Amino acid sequence: MLLIYTHTITPRLQYIVEFIGRELFDEAIQITTDEAYYKASTLPRLNYSVQEFSDEEFFIRNTPLLFETGVRPQTIECFEINFHKAFFETRGDFPFDILAASFYLISRYEEYLPHEKDAYGRYAHTNSLAYREHFLSQPLINYWLQSFRKALQFKFPDLVFKQAQFKCVLTYDIDIAWSYLHKGWKRTLGGFVNSISKGEWARVKDRWLVLRGKRKDPFDCFEWLDAWHLYCRLKPHFFFLAAKRTSRYDKNNSYQKKAFRDLVAYYANAAHLGWHPSWQSGDDPALLKEELEWLEVVSDIKIAQSRQHYIRFSLPVTYRRLIQTGIEKDFSMGYGSINGFRASVCSPFYWYDLEKEAATSLMLYPFCFMDANSLFEQKQTPQQTYNELIQYYERVKGCKGVFIPIWHNFILGTDPLYEGWRSMFELFMKETVYWDAYNDEV
């Protein structure tokens, strides 16, 4: 066990110490403000204050962030240590205040400050420190913790650390289950008219054959995915969009269609079923609750996990609403505009409500890769995407973190628009996931 001394225990300090404790130790880190108790203790000791006591302790001179309240622009100057960026430089047995720096990134402090929105009204990744300082592609906090662990181990050779395990957790967003089937006569007729007006005769023929049962729907790759999951011995997470009305960004099959209800019910048993709140529900709390209730009725289970459609969320409003609806796990912590580590971490963590200055019960599972980002935002080929995917996989595995990619059934289907992506996924499953799939639970 590690004992930390500090002059004041704040909610921020308590929160980040608990996070670091979960990452590094099997036992919780103990914090005290009792100087006499601290000095008399025989435990490995970390002094997080402004005054060093002895050479037998691990000393980090604290910076102000964890003892402040409210949000204000922070002066951040990055430097390099062990080939990685760091900030909040200080003195002692570690070159920077790892507690404050980790809190700044993991709490998404910068997202509470005035910032530019992207084309979808989301926090733009170009605002972030990680993007500006070129560490967005790195789980920087995990790298810091590896260095921190080595430094503590050097000071306290008998200190026992946690034996972490790498996990690969496959997740899918089902925005549109079928391209042609189960759309209703209006949308079907509109699809024919649209294709004919554009001279897309191959698509007209394809739609006709699918509707007549002569050809499989190009977005229907569910049996194929099931086979891969069985082969790799894992249980994936499926997040279903079930908007009540279609809109510009919500184009799911009607939740009233029996085939759609059957698909949801099937994956309630065959996988970890999750909720994909619609774009419209982001502006309507009542609709948000209604969508979740429908999904729970159809699946006949309590839905405890979610991921925002289009990764549309705003802090702290969205997460507060999710907590109010009973969501316990959210998989939205990443960008819908670029791949990378939005919170600079590849480990699950509890959300800290910075406005209320309180830790919450909502566990966040950060993702670093989404096929739609690679295809639509980064304009990559399947081969380029595969190289990027493996790079992220290996970085997370090296940290013994949790690797969470996002896939879409329409990209992995047989639509000619996405040629090559299905093969890329197969290669990833066969050559990489298969060998590590023994540990996929979160």
DAVENLIN-V90942 format. One record per backbone hydrogen bond with DSSP energy under -0.5 kcal/mol. NH is the residue of the N-H (numbers start at 0). CO is the residue of the C=O. Records with the same first field share a line. If there is no record, write none. Layout:
NH = CO / CO
This chain:
2 = 43
3 = 29
4 = 45
5 = 31
9 = 7
12 = 65
13 = 9
14 = 10
15 = 11
16 = 12
17 = 13
18 = 14
19 = 15
20 = 16
21 = 17
22 = 18
23 = 19
24 = 20
29 = 1
31 = 3
34 = 32
37 = 33
38 = 34
39 = 35
40 = 36 / 37
43 = 0
45 = 2
46 = 57
47 = 4 / 45
48 = 46 / 59
56 = 53
57 = 44
58 = 56
59 = 46
60 = 90
61 = 48 / 59
66 = 63
67 = 64
75 = 73
76 = 74
77 = 75
78 = 85
80 = 83
83 = 80
85 = 78
89 = 94
92 = 58
93 = 58
96 = 87
97 = 95
100 = 96
101 = 97
102 = 98
103 = 99
104 = 100
105 = 101
106 = 102
107 = 104
108 = 103
110 = 107
111 = 108
112 = 109
117 = 121
120 = 117
123 = 115
126 = 123
127 = 124
131 = 127
132 = 128
133 = 130
134 = 129
135 = 129
137 = 134
139 = 137
140 = 343
141 = 138
142 = 138
143 = 139
144 = 140
145 = 141
146 = 142
147 = 143
148 = 144
149 = 145
150 = 146
151 = 147
152 = 148
153 = 149
154 = 150
155 = 151
158 = 155
161 = 23
163 = 161
166 = 400
167 = 438
168 = 166 / 402
169 = 167
170 = 404
171 = 236
172 = 406
173 = 171 / 238
174 = 172
182 = 179
187 = 183
188 = 184
189 = 185
190 = 186
191 = 187
192 = 188
193 = 189
194 = 190
195 = 191
196 = 192
197 = 193
198 = 195
199 = 194
200 = 198
203 = 199
204 = 200
205 = 201
206 = 202
207 = 203
208 = 204
209 = 205
210 = 206
211 = 207
212 = 209
213 = 208
214 = 208
219 = 216
220 = 218
224 = 220
225 = 221
226 = 222
227 = 223
228 = 224
229 = 225
230 = 226
231 = 227
232 = 228 / 229
233 = 228
235 = 233
236 = 169
237 = 271
238 = 171
239 = 237 / 273
240 = 173
241 = 239
246 = 249
250 = 248
253 = 181
256 = 253
260 = 256
261 = 257
262 = 258
263 = 259
264 = 260
265 = 261
266 = 262
267 = 263
268 = 264 / 265
269 = 265
270 = 266
271 = 235
272 = 270
273 = 237
274 = 304
275 = 239
276 = 274
281 = 277 / 278
282 = 279
283 = 280
287 = 283
288 = 284
289 = 285
290 = 286
291 = 287
292 = 288
293 = 289
294 = 290
295 = 291
296 = 292
297 = 293
298 = 294
299 = 295
300 = 295
302 = 300
303 = 301
305 = 328
306 = 274
308 = 276
310 = 307
311 = 308
312 = 310
317 = 313
319 = 315
320 = 316
321 = 317
322 = 318
323 = 319
324 = 320
325 = 321 / 322
326 = 321
327 = 303
328 = 303
329 = 362
330 = 305
333 = 331
339 = 367
340 = 135
341 = 339 / 366
343 = 340
348 = 363
350 = 361
352 = 350 / 357
353 = 351
356 = 352
357 = 352
359 = 350
362 = 327 / 360
363 = 348
364 = 329
365 = 363
366 = 332
367 = 403
368 = 403
370 = 405
372 = 369
373 = 369
374 = 370
375 = 371
376 = 371 / 372
377 = 372
379 = 373
384 = 380
385 = 381
386 = 382
387 = 383
388 = 384
389 = 385
390 = 386
391 = 387
392 = 388
393 = 389
394 = 390
395 = 391
396 = 392
397 = 393
398 = 394 / 395
399 = 396
400 = 395
401 = 345
402 = 166 / 400
403 = 401
404 = 168
405 = 368
406 = 170
408 = 172
410 = 407
411 = 407
412 = 408
413 = 217
414 = 217
417 = 414
418 = 415
420 = 417
421 = 417
423 = 419
424 = 420
425 = 421
426 = 422
427 = 423
428 = 424
429 = 425
430 = 426
431 = 427
432 = 427
433 = 428
434 = 431
435 = 431 / 432
436 = 432
438 = 435
